[in-house]
């Protein structure tokens, strides 16, 4: 080494941060990894890691970690990493993720199962609203998709009843059946019916 030349600090790699965070969570049986502990495992200052996180906010899900004593006293442990994303497209909170979902679901629609006390009632294409961090209403079953499919004569909202004799309920839905699934296929559309069906059978 040439005298007087400062040592070059190793560049942080998101893959290594991801690996360390996953191992810390596994070792501690926790859903998070403290930034201070993560930095120690990486062999860097915690401020250096914090700066990296602030420079790359789309790659991290950060929370304020706390613990509760037997007496109910809450103690702040510091900022912690709950999730590390290798790319911005993996983070549901980013616009990159949203645009990717829109592309993947451009001609695809989601199927839902209506059950009653665990018993199957009917399949439908649910209308989705702004009630989920994954923003389904913007890319999965969007109002624009329903409007297009209604204009094509494939979907039509109907009233469906479900439940028992003394406690029946009604729901206005876009019904899903074999005939409608075939019409969607013929029109160049796809659904996640097979995945939903497999999930339902595994319950």
Buried (B, 14 or more C-beta within 10 A) or exposed (E): EEEEEEEEEEEBEBEBBBBBBEEBBEEEEEEBBBBBBBBBBBEBEBEEBBEBBEEBEBBBBBEEBEEEEEEEEEEEBEBBBBBBBEEBBBBBBBEBBBEBBEEEBEEBBBBBBBEEEEEEBBBBBBBBEEEEEBBBBEBBBBEEBBEBBEEEEBBEBEEBEBBEEEEEEEBEBBBBEEEBBEBBEEEEBBBBBEEBEEEEEEE
